[in-house]
Amino acid sequence: MSEAYLGRVINGLAKPIDARLIESPAPGIISRPSSIAQVVTTFQERGAMEYTIVVTETANSPATLQYLAPCTRVALAEYFMYRKQHTLIIYDDPSKQAKFEFISNK
């Protein structure tokens, strides 16, 4: 982990995917107006991407990658936290994380 991830969009395996912000609609009851590409564009327009890392997996990603994405987020946040820098993790859908935590704790 390093500062090289700042300003990047990566997947659960910490591989950069910002060159291909591919969106696939996630199934759900509530329609979400914001996509990852829109969020990243907003961050770029406001100068926030220079100190932001976006970790994402789509609804079509394999379950293993969806499981790893929250772990990757935490590992990256810890990297900066232990260097006395501010960190903030935002989860798009905490119910998915809770589902995977429950499954992994069995």
A tleap script that builds the chain and sets N, CA, C and O, in Angstrom:
source leaprc.protein.ff14SB
mol = sequence {
  NMET SER GLU ALA TYR LEU GLY ARG VAL ILE
  ASN GLY LEU ALA LYS PRO ILE ASP ALA ARG
  LEU ILE GLU SER PRO ALA PRO GLY ILE ILE
  SER ARG PRO SER SER ILE ALA GLN VAL VAL
  THR THR PHE GLN GLU ARG GLY ALA MET GLU
  TYR THR ILE VAL VAL THR GLU THR ALA ASN
  SER PRO ALA THR LEU GLN TYR LEU ALA PRO
  CYS THR ARG VAL ALA LEU ALA GLU TYR PHE
  MET TYR ARG LYS GLN HIE THR LEU ILE ILE
  TYR ASP ASP PRO SER LYS GLN ALA LYS PHE
  GLU PHE ILE SER ASN CLYS
}
set mol.1.N position { 0.841 -1.169 0.000 }
set mol.1.CA position { 0.000 0.000 0.000 }
set mol.1.C position { 0.892 1.240 0.000 }
set mol.1.O position { 1.932 1.283 0.657 }
set mol.2.N position { 0.457 2.234 -0.749 }
set mol.2.CA position { 1.238 3.466 -0.778 }
set mol.2.C position { 0.394 4.627 -1.260 }
set mol.2.O position { -0.782 4.472 -1.590 }
set mol.3.N position { 1.010 5.779 -1.294 }
set mol.3.CA position { 0.333 6.972 -1.778 }
set mol.3.C position { 0.022 6.879 -3.264 }
set mol.3.O position { -0.733 7.699 -3.788 }
set mol.4.N position { 0.593 5.890 -3.953 }
set mol.4.CA position { 0.354 5.731 -5.387 }
set mol.4.C position { -1.122 5.459 -5.691 }
set mol.4.O position { -1.565 5.654 -6.822 }
set mol.5.N position { -1.883 5.012 -4.690 }
set mol.5.CA position { -3.313 4.746 -4.897 }
set mol.5.C position { -4.153 6.022 -4.850 }
set mol.5.O position { -5.303 6.013 -5.289 }
set mol.6.N position { -3.605 7.108 -4.331 }
set mol.6.CA position { -4.378 8.353 -4.242 }
set mol.6.C position { -4.794 8.810 -5.637 }
set mol.6.O position { -3.990 8.820 -6.569 }
set mol.7.N position { -6.050 9.183 -5.759 }
set mol.7.CA position { -6.579 9.642 -7.031 }
set mol.7.C position { -6.980 8.542 -7.975 }
set mol.7.O position { -7.312 8.806 -9.130 }
set mol.8.N position { -6.957 7.297 -7.501 }
set mol.8.CA position { -7.257 6.157 -8.360 }
set mol.8.C position { -8.579 5.508 -7.984 }
set mol.8.O position { -9.081 5.684 -6.873 }
set mol.9.N position { -9.129 4.763 -8.916 }
set mol.9.CA position { -10.278 3.900 -8.679 }
set mol.9.C position { -9.745 2.492 -8.835 }
set mol.9.O position { -9.196 2.138 -9.879 }
set mol.10.N position { -9.910 1.673 -7.776 }
set mol.10.CA position { -9.355 0.322 -7.802 }
set mol.10.C position { -10.436 -0.687 -7.452 }
set mol.10.O position { -11.485 -0.334 -6.914 }
set mol.11.N position { -10.163 -1.959 -7.768 }
set mol.11.CA position { -11.111 -3.008 -7.410 }
set mol.11.C position { -10.692 -3.665 -6.097 }
set mol.11.O position { -9.752 -3.214 -5.443 }
set mol.12.N position { -11.389 -4.724 -5.721 }
set mol.12.CA position { -11.130 -5.401 -4.459 }
set mol.12.C position { -9.755 -6.020 -4.342 }
set mol.12.O position { -9.292 -6.304 -3.237 }
set mol.13.N position { -9.093 -6.233 -5.472 }
set mol.13.CA position { -7.735 -6.769 -5.461 }
set mol.13.C position { -6.688 -5.654 -5.540 }
set mol.13.O position { -5.503 -5.924 -5.738 }
set mol.14.N position { -7.128 -4.410 -5.385 }
set mol.14.CA position { -6.278 -3.213 -5.434 }
set mol.14.C position { -5.670 -3.003 -6.807 }
set mol.14.O position { -4.589 -2.425 -6.925 }
set mol.15.N position { -6.355 -3.469 -7.855 }
set mol.15.CA position { -5.901 -3.239 -9.226 }
set mol.15.C position { -6.618 -2.008 -9.774 }
set mol.15.O position { -7.839 -1.911 -9.653 }
set mol.16.N position { -5.888 -1.067 -10.374 }
set mol.16.CA position { -6.519 0.135 -10.916 }
set mol.16.C position { -7.526 -0.198 -12.014 }
set mol.16.O position { -7.244 -0.979 -12.923 }
set mol.17.N position { -8.685 0.401 -11.909 }
set mol.17.CA position { -9.718 0.232 -12.938 }
set mol.17.C position { -10.260 1.588 -13.380 }
set mol.17.O position { -11.292 1.653 -14.049 }
set mol.18.N position { -9.572 2.676 -13.013 }
set mol.18.CA position { -10.090 3.989 -13.335 }
set mol.18.C position { -10.074 4.300 -14.829 }
set mol.18.O position { -10.783 5.200 -15.278 }
set mol.19.N position { -9.291 3.582 -15.587 }
set mol.19.CA position { -9.289 3.796 -17.031 }
set mol.19.C position { -10.545 3.228 -17.684 }
set mol.19.O position { -10.861 3.564 -18.825 }
set mol.20.N position { -11.253 2.378 -16.968 }
set mol.20.CA position { -12.449 1.745 -17.527 }
set mol.20.C position { -13.586 1.766 -16.508 }
set mol.20.O position { -13.964 0.724 -15.972 }
set mol.21.N position { -14.118 2.927 -16.251 }
set mol.21.CA position { -15.215 3.044 -15.290 }
set mol.21.C position { -16.490 2.467 -15.890 }
set mol.21.O position { -17.371 3.193 -16.351 }
set mol.22.N position { -16.558 1.153 -15.869 }
set mol.22.CA position { -17.705 0.438 -16.428 }
set mol.22.C position { -18.765 0.299 -15.352 }
set mol.22.O position { -18.477 -0.129 -14.234 }
set mol.23.N position { -19.950 0.650 -15.685 }
set mol.23.CA position { -21.062 0.561 -14.746 }
set mol.23.C position { -22.017 -0.527 -15.187 }
set mol.23.O position { -22.295 -0.680 -16.377 }
set mol.24.N position { -22.507 -1.264 -14.245 }
set mol.24.CA position { -23.587 -2.199 -14.517 }
set mol.24.C position { -24.639 -1.960 -13.454 }
set mol.24.O position { -24.309 -1.779 -12.282 }
set mol.25.N position { -25.892 -1.958 -13.847 }
set mol.25.CA position { -26.929 -1.665 -12.852 }
set mol.25.C position { -27.010 -2.747 -11.789 }
set mol.25.O position { -27.040 -3.939 -12.094 }
set mol.26.N position { -27.046 -2.312 -10.541 }
set mol.26.CA position { -27.183 -3.243 -9.423 }
set mol.26.C position { -28.666 -3.494 -9.187 }
set mol.26.O position { -29.460 -2.555 -9.217 }
set mol.27.N position { -29.048 -4.732 -8.955 }
set mol.27.CA position { -30.454 -4.988 -8.680 }
set mol.27.C position { -30.842 -4.398 -7.335 }
set mol.27.O position { -30.033 -4.385 -6.407 }
set mol.28.N position { -32.051 -3.917 -7.222 }
set mol.28.CA position { -32.487 -3.362 -5.959 }
set mol.28.C position { -33.834 -2.689 -6.094 }
set mol.28.O position { -34.335 -2.471 -7.197 }
set mol.29.N position { -34.406 -2.366 -4.958 }
set mol.29.CA position { -35.719 -1.746 -4.941 }
set mol.29.C position { -35.609 -0.250 -5.207 }
set mol.29.O position { -36.414 0.321 -5.942 }
set mol.30.N position { -34.607 0.376 -4.603 }
set mol.30.CA position { -34.457 1.825 -4.725 }
set mol.30.C position { -33.506 2.129 -5.869 }
set mol.30.O position { -32.414 1.567 -5.945 }
set mol.31.N position { -33.914 2.999 -6.737 }
set mol.31.CA position { -33.060 3.427 -7.837 }
set mol.31.C position { -32.065 4.455 -7.321 }
set mol.31.O position { -32.445 5.416 -6.653 }
set mol.32.N position { -30.784 4.248 -7.634 }
set mol.32.CA position { -29.747 5.167 -7.177 }
set mol.32.C position { -29.392 6.117 -8.310 }
set mol.32.O position { -29.039 5.671 -9.402 }
set mol.33.N position { -29.486 7.482 -8.054 }
set mol.33.CA position { -29.181 8.444 -9.110 }
set mol.33.C position { -27.679 8.562 -9.387 }
set mol.33.O position { -27.297 8.935 -10.497 }
set mol.34.N position { -26.836 8.261 -8.431 }
set mol.34.CA position { -25.404 8.452 -8.638 }
set mol.34.C position { -24.713 7.169 -9.013 }
set mol.34.O position { -24.960 6.164 -8.347 }
set mol.35.N position { -23.808 7.109 -10.094 }
set mol.35.CA position { -22.997 5.964 -10.454 }
set mol.35.C position { -21.578 6.250 -9.983 }
set mol.35.O position { -21.274 7.373 -9.580 }
set mol.36.N position { -20.705 5.245 -10.028 }
set mol.36.CA position { -19.300 5.438 -9.629 }
set mol.36.C position { -18.663 6.491 -10.520 }
set mol.36.O position { -17.942 7.362 -10.033 }
set mol.37.N position { -18.924 6.420 -11.828 }
set mol.37.CA position { -18.348 7.394 -12.752 }
set mol.37.C position { -18.785 8.811 -12.398 }
set mol.37.O position { -17.983 9.741 -12.472 }
set mol.38.N position { -20.048 8.985 -12.016 }
set mol.38.CA position { -20.538 10.312 -11.645 }
set mol.38.C position { -19.872 10.800 -10.363 }
set mol.38.O position { -19.518 11.974 -10.255 }
set mol.39.N position { -19.702 9.914 -9.400 }
set mol.39.CA position { -19.055 10.292 -8.140 }
set mol.39.C position { -17.612 10.706 -8.402 }
set mol.39.O position { -17.153 11.728 -7.892 }
set mol.40.N position { -16.900 9.915 -9.194 }
set mol.40.CA position { -15.504 10.230 -9.496 }
set mol.40.C position { -15.407 11.560 -10.239 }
set mol.40.O position { -14.521 12.365 -9.952 }
set mol.41.N position { -16.304 11.794 -11.184 }
set mol.41.CA position { -16.311 13.061 -11.914 }
set mol.41.C position { -16.525 14.234 -10.964 }
set mol.41.O position { -15.852 15.259 -11.075 }
set mol.42.N position { -17.463 14.086 -10.028 }
set mol.42.CA position { -17.712 15.138 -9.039 }
set mol.42.C position { -16.470 15.387 -8.189 }
set mol.42.O position { -16.098 16.535 -7.947 }
set mol.43.N position { -15.821 14.294 -7.731 }
set mol.43.CA position { -14.591 14.439 -6.949 }
set mol.43.C position { -13.522 15.175 -7.757 }
set mol.43.O position { -12.835 16.050 -7.231 }
set mol.44.N position { -13.384 14.814 -9.048 }
set mol.44.CA position { -12.382 15.455 -9.900 }
set mol.44.C position { -12.678 16.944 -10.077 }
set mol.44.O position { -11.778 17.779 -9.985 }
set mol.45.N position { -13.943 17.264 -10.330 }
set mol.45.CA position { -14.336 18.658 -10.530 }
set mol.45.C position { -14.054 19.512 -9.299 }
set mol.45.O position { -13.758 20.701 -9.417 }
set mol.46.N position { -14.144 18.909 -8.128 }
set mol.46.CA position { -13.953 19.663 -6.886 }
set mol.46.C position { -12.553 19.491 -6.289 }
set mol.46.O position { -12.282 19.951 -5.180 }
set mol.47.N position { -11.676 18.830 -7.032 }
set mol.47.CA position { -10.295 18.671 -6.582 }
set mol.47.C position { -10.103 17.670 -5.471 }
set mol.47.O position { -9.075 17.694 -4.794 }
set mol.48.N position { -11.069 16.785 -5.262 }
set mol.48.CA position { -10.975 15.828 -4.158 }
set mol.48.C position { -10.296 14.518 -4.545 }
set mol.48.O position { -9.856 13.783 -3.661 }
set mol.49.N position { -10.195 14.202 -5.830 }
set mol.49.CA position { -9.596 12.920 -6.222 }
set mol.49.C position { -8.112 12.843 -5.891 }
set mol.49.O position { -7.568 11.747 -5.756 }
set mol.50.N position { -7.447 13.987 -5.758 }
set mol.50.CA position { -6.011 13.956 -5.456 }
set mol.50.C position { -5.719 13.352 -4.086 }
set mol.50.O position { -4.590 12.936 -3.829 }
set mol.51.N position { -6.720 13.297 -3.199 }
set mol.51.CA position { -6.530 12.680 -1.885 }
set mol.51.C position { -7.596 11.627 -1.602 }
set mol.51.O position { -7.909 11.345 -0.445 }
set mol.52.N position { -8.148 11.053 -2.662 }
set mol.52.CA position { -9.221 10.059 -2.533 }
set mol.52.C position { -8.840 8.779 -3.253 }
set mol.52.O position { -8.187 8.811 -4.296 }
set mol.53.N position { -9.251 7.654 -2.691 }
set mol.53.CA position { -9.123 6.350 -3.344 }
set mol.53.C position { -10.523 5.755 -3.390 }
set mol.53.O position { -11.189 5.660 -2.358 }
set mol.54.N position { -10.971 5.358 -4.559 }
set mol.54.CA position { -12.281 4.725 -4.700 }
set mol.54.C position { -12.046 3.241 -4.923 }
set mol.54.O position { -11.378 2.849 -5.880 }
set mol.55.N position { -12.599 2.412 -4.035 }
set mol.55.CA position { -12.514 0.958 -4.172 }
set mol.55.C position { -13.918 0.478 -4.509 }
set mol.55.O position { -14.857 0.724 -3.752 }
set mol.56.N position { -14.067 -0.202 -5.637 }
set mol.56.CA position { -15.399 -0.595 -6.063 }
set mol.56.C position { -15.417 -1.974 -6.707 }
set mol.56.O position { -14.444 -2.398 -7.331 }
set mol.57.N position { -16.500 -2.638 -6.549 }
set mol.57.CA position { -16.825 -3.863 -7.265 }
set mol.57.C position { -18.277 -3.726 -7.702 }
set mol.57.O position { -19.104 -3.207 -6.952 }
set mol.58.N position { -18.586 -4.179 -8.888 }
set mol.58.CA position { -19.949 -4.069 -9.393 }
set mol.58.C position { -20.799 -5.232 -8.907 }
set mol.58.O position { -20.285 -6.215 -8.372 }
set mol.59.N position { -22.094 -5.106 -9.099 }
set mol.59.CA position { -23.013 -6.180 -8.712 }
set mol.59.C position { -22.743 -7.451 -9.511 }
set mol.59.O position { -23.087 -8.549 -9.073 }
set mol.60.N position { -22.130 -7.301 -10.677 }
set mol.60.CA position { -21.816 -8.464 -11.511 }
set mol.60.C position { -20.477 -9.100 -11.169 }
set mol.60.O position { -20.128 -10.139 -11.729 }
set mol.61.N position { -19.725 -8.497 -10.264 }
set mol.61.CA position { -18.432 -9.055 -9.872 }
set mol.61.C position { -18.644 -10.355 -9.113 }
set mol.61.O position { -19.673 -10.533 -8.462 }
set mol.62.N position { -17.676 -11.268 -9.192 }
set mol.62.CA position { -17.785 -12.501 -8.415 }
set mol.62.C position { -17.892 -12.196 -6.914 }
set mol.62.O position { -17.364 -11.192 -6.435 }
set mol.63.N position { -18.565 -13.056 -6.201 }
set mol.63.CA position { -18.773 -12.859 -4.761 }
set mol.63.C position { -17.457 -12.702 -4.014 }
set mol.63.O position { -17.386 -11.951 -3.042 }
set mol.64.N position { -16.421 -13.395 -4.451 }
set mol.64.CA position { -15.127 -13.287 -3.765 }
set mol.64.C position { -14.570 -11.872 -3.850 }
set mol.64.O position { -14.000 -11.369 -2.881 }
set mol.65.N position { -14.731 -11.226 -5.007 }
set mol.65.CA position { -14.241 -9.852 -5.144 }
set mol.65.C position { -15.113 -8.888 -4.352 }
set mol.65.O position { -14.599 -7.935 -3.767 }
set mol.66.N position { -16.417 -9.119 -4.323 }
set mol.66.CA position { -17.295 -8.280 -3.513 }
set mol.66.C position { -16.944 -8.436 -2.041 }
set mol.66.O position { -17.058 -7.485 -1.268 }
set mol.67.N position { -16.520 -9.624 -1.654 }
set mol.67.CA position { -16.118 -9.892 -0.270 }
set mol.67.C position { -14.806 -9.170 0.056 }
set mol.67.O position { -14.645 -8.645 1.158 }
set mol.68.N position { -13.867 -9.145 -0.900 }
set mol.68.CA position { -12.554 -8.552 -0.653 }
set mol.68.C position { -12.555 -7.029 -0.666 }
set mol.68.O position { -11.711 -6.416 -0.013 }
set mol.69.N position { -13.465 -6.410 -1.382 }
set mol.69.CA position { -13.457 -4.943 -1.518 }
set mol.69.C position { -13.464 -4.223 -0.165 }
set mol.69.O position { -12.661 -3.308 0.020 }
set mol.70.N position { -14.335 -4.592 0.798 }
set mol.70.CA position { -14.290 -3.910 2.096 }
set mol.70.C position { -12.957 -4.115 2.825 }
set mol.70.O position { -12.491 -3.217 3.526 }
set mol.71.N position { -12.350 -5.279 2.663 }
set mol.71.CA position { -11.051 -5.542 3.295 }
set mol.71.C position { -9.981 -4.641 2.682 }
set mol.71.O position { -9.114 -4.126 3.389 }
set mol.72.N position { -10.047 -4.458 1.374 }
set mol.72.CA position { -9.104 -3.577 0.688 }
set mol.72.C position { -9.272 -2.148 1.171 }
set mol.72.O position { -8.289 -1.442 1.396 }
set mol.73.N position { -10.538 -1.715 1.333 }
set mol.73.CA position { -10.797 -0.356 1.830 }
set mol.73.C position { -10.154 -0.153 3.197 }
set mol.73.O position { -9.494 0.857 3.441 }
set mol.74.N position { -10.353 -1.113 4.075 }
set mol.74.CA position { -9.818 -0.997 5.435 }
set mol.74.C position { -8.294 -1.016 5.420 }
set mol.74.O position { -7.660 -0.243 6.139 }
set mol.75.N position { -7.701 -1.889 4.613 }
set mol.75.CA position { -6.235 -1.965 4.545 }
set mol.75.C position { -5.650 -0.641 4.071 }
set mol.75.O position { -4.648 -0.173 4.612 }
set mol.76.N position { -6.270 -0.038 3.065 }
set mol.76.CA position { -5.785 1.253 2.578 }
set mol.76.C position { -5.954 2.339 3.635 }
set mol.76.O position { -5.057 3.158 3.839 }
set mol.77.N position { -7.099 2.345 4.304 }
set mol.77.CA position { -7.331 3.344 5.357 }
set mol.77.C position { -6.325 3.182 6.491 }
set mol.77.O position { -5.817 4.171 7.018 }
set mol.78.N position { -6.038 1.942 6.866 }
set mol.78.CA position { -5.065 1.703 7.936 }
set mol.78.C position { -3.680 2.194 7.541 }
set mol.78.O position { -2.947 2.714 8.383 }
set mol.79.N position { -3.318 2.040 6.294 }
set mol.79.CA position { -2.015 2.520 5.817 }
set mol.79.C position { -1.848 4.004 6.156 }
set mol.79.O position { -0.827 4.420 6.705 }
set mol.80.N position { -2.870 4.786 5.819 }
set mol.80.CA position { -2.792 6.226 6.076 }
set mol.80.C position { -2.988 6.552 7.551 }
set mol.80.O position { -2.358 7.474 8.068 }
set mol.81.N position { -3.849 5.812 8.230 }
set mol.81.CA position { -4.098 6.046 9.651 }
set mol.81.C position { -2.809 5.880 10.471 }
set mol.81.O position { -2.505 6.697 11.340 }
set mol.82.N position { -2.066 4.816 10.181 }
set mol.82.CA position { -0.841 4.570 10.938 }
set mol.82.C position { 0.259 5.569 10.602 }
set mol.82.O position { 1.286 5.615 11.280 }
set mol.83.N position { 0.050 6.359 9.570 }
set mol.83.CA position { 0.972 7.443 9.236 }
set mol.83.C position { 0.426 8.783 9.706 }
set mol.83.O position { 0.832 9.845 9.234 }
set mol.84.N position { -0.521 8.700 10.665 }
set mol.84.CA position { -1.112 9.881 11.316 }
set mol.84.C position { -1.830 10.800 10.323 }
set mol.84.O position { -1.840 12.018 10.495 }
set mol.85.N position { -2.428 10.214 9.289 }
set mol.85.CA position { -3.210 10.975 8.325 }
set mol.85.C position { -4.689 10.666 8.522 }
set mol.85.O position { -5.047 9.607 9.037 }
set mol.86.N position { -5.531 11.586 8.115 }
set mol.86.CA position { -6.968 11.388 8.255 }
set mol.86.C position { -7.465 10.351 7.261 }
set mol.86.O position { -6.984 10.272 6.131 }
set mol.87.N position { -8.441 9.552 7.702 }
set mol.87.CA position { -9.056 8.568 6.817 }
set mol.87.C position { -10.563 8.582 7.012 }
set mol.87.O position { -11.056 8.886 8.098 }
set mol.88.N position { -11.281 8.253 5.962 }
set mol.88.CA position { -12.728 8.132 5.996 }
set mol.88.C position { -13.105 7.048 5.014 }
set mol.88.O position { -12.701 7.089 3.852 }
set mol.89.N position { -13.877 6.075 5.472 }
set mol.89.CA position { -14.354 5.012 4.598 }
set mol.89.C position { -15.862 5.183 4.459 }
set mol.89.O position { -16.581 5.291 5.452 }
set mol.90.N position { -16.326 5.205 3.224 }
set mol.90.CA position { -17.764 5.305 2.960 }
set mol.90.C position { -18.179 4.035 2.236 }
set mol.90.O position { -17.639 3.697 1.183 }
set mol.91.N position { -19.145 3.340 2.817 }
set mol.91.CA position { -19.675 2.122 2.197 }
set mol.91.C position { -20.963 2.453 1.479 }
set mol.91.O position { -21.859 3.069 2.056 }
set mol.92.N position { -21.062 2.048 0.221 }
set mol.92.CA position { -22.252 2.306 -0.574 }
set mol.92.C position { -23.436 1.482 -0.087 }
set mol.92.O position { -24.560 1.982 -0.042 }
set mol.93.N position { -23.199 0.236 0.275 }
set mol.93.CA position { -24.289 -0.652 0.681 }
set mol.93.C position { -23.835 -1.503 1.856 }
set mol.93.O position { -23.360 -2.621 1.658 }
set mol.94.N position { -23.974 -0.987 3.096 }
set mol.94.CA position { -23.508 -1.728 4.273 }
set mol.94.C position { -24.193 -3.075 4.456 }
set mol.94.O position { -23.632 -3.955 5.109 }
set mol.95.N position { -25.382 -3.262 3.904 }
set mol.95.CA position { -26.057 -4.553 4.074 }
set mol.95.C position { -25.278 -5.663 3.393 }
set mol.95.O position { -25.281 -6.799 3.865 }
set mol.96.N position { -24.604 -5.349 2.279 }
set mol.96.CA position { -23.769 -6.348 1.609 }
set mol.96.C position { -22.589 -6.722 2.501 }
set mol.96.O position { -22.248 -7.898 2.633 }
set mol.97.N position { -21.964 -5.706 3.116 }
set mol.97.CA position { -20.836 -5.962 4.007 }
set mol.97.C position { -21.282 -6.826 5.180 }
set mol.97.O position { -20.589 -7.773 5.551 }
set mol.98.N position { -22.422 -6.512 5.758 }
set mol.98.CA position { -22.920 -7.289 6.895 }
set mol.98.C position { -23.183 -8.721 6.472 }
set mol.98.O position { -22.901 -9.651 7.228 }
set mol.99.N position { -23.717 -8.910 5.283 }
set mol.99.CA position { -23.977 -10.257 4.770 }
set mol.99.C position { -22.672 -11.045 4.692 }
set mol.99.O position { -22.604 -12.195 5.126 }
set mol.100.N position { -21.634 -10.412 4.132 }
set mol.100.CA position { -20.367 -11.106 3.984 }
set mol.100.C position { -19.670 -11.315 5.314 }
set mol.100.O position { -19.019 -12.340 5.519 }
set mol.101.N position { -19.796 -10.360 6.219 }
set mol.101.CA position { -19.210 -10.556 7.546 }
set mol.101.C position { -19.870 -11.733 8.241 }
set mol.101.O position { -19.195 -12.540 8.879 }
set mol.102.N position { -21.173 -11.831 8.122 }
set mol.102.CA position { -21.884 -12.927 8.756 }
set mol.102.C position { -21.437 -14.270 8.181 }
set mol.102.O position { -21.190 -15.223 8.920 }
set mol.103.N position { -21.339 -14.328 6.875 }
set mol.103.CA position { -20.921 -15.567 6.217 }
set mol.103.C position { -19.481 -15.930 6.607 }
set mol.103.O position { -19.178 -17.097 6.852 }
set mol.104.N position { -18.603 -14.932 6.661 }
set mol.104.CA position { -17.203 -15.237 6.963 }
set mol.104.C position { -16.963 -15.596 8.419 }
set mol.104.O position { -15.934 -16.186 8.748 }
set mol.105.N position { -17.908 -15.245 9.307 }
set mol.105.CA position { -17.745 -15.567 10.721 }
set mol.105.C position { -18.324 -16.899 11.113 }
set mol.105.O position { -18.227 -17.286 12.278 }
set mol.106.N position { -18.917 -17.611 10.194 }
set mol.106.CA position { -19.515 -18.909 10.514 }
set mol.106.C position { -18.460 -19.956 10.747 }
set mol.106.O position { -18.787 -21.110 11.028 }
savepdb mol mol.pdb
quit
